[in-house]
Amino acid sequence: MARAAGVDLVEIAANATPPVCRLVDYGKYRYEQAKRDKESKKHQHANKVKEVQLSPKIDPHDLGVKIEHAIDFLSEDMKVKITLKFRGREMAHTEFGFQVINKFLAEVAPFGHPDFQPKLIGRGINVMISPLPRTKRPRNPKQTEAGGHAPLEQPRPENNHQNSPVHVERPANSSRKDSGNFANNPFAQLEVNR
């Protein structure tokens, strides 16, 4: 039947009695299978890895900023690779690097856990942090209760001209003929009272 139809005979289940075979164009079947596999890979969530680089002499504020970035990445289900590099004579005191890494790990512990203990490899310390499941980690501190992001700027207070140190006074009989090189120079008549 397969030869008459010009297709291939494919054995589906060899152990069944009688064995199950199927008449199919094998090239077309493999093409469709590859297409289905490719389509299913599109819907899978790719595990992204973000890298945060540190140094043994990092400023506490800079470390705080790096910790915030790592928490943001972990809250978005991304892995974070921590890299601390030693330069020059810093290799003589690697314990300072391990202190920085351990402090970093302690700060991000509610959001993720290290896959392995920090290791000294070459001239740097590396560690990979995986995010905790969504149910076991707190919400991102940057997000408000409404689900959106917190505002980046605080609202500015209204300009109160009475408290400003610079007062602009314009004489009534002023002419704008000698206002410098610009035709509309707004600072031509500016007088600063101290």
Buried (B, 14 or more C-beta within 10 A) or exposed (E): EEEEEEBBEBEEEEEEEEEEBBEBBEEEBEEEEEEEEEEEEEEEEEEEEBEBEBBBEBEEEEBEEBBBEBBBBBBEBBBBBBBBBBEEEBBEEBEBBBEBBEBBBEBBEBBBBBEEEBEBEEEBBBBBBBBBEEEEBEEBEEEEEEEEEEEEEEEEEEEEEEEEEEEEEEEEEEEEEEBEEEEEEEEBBEEEEE
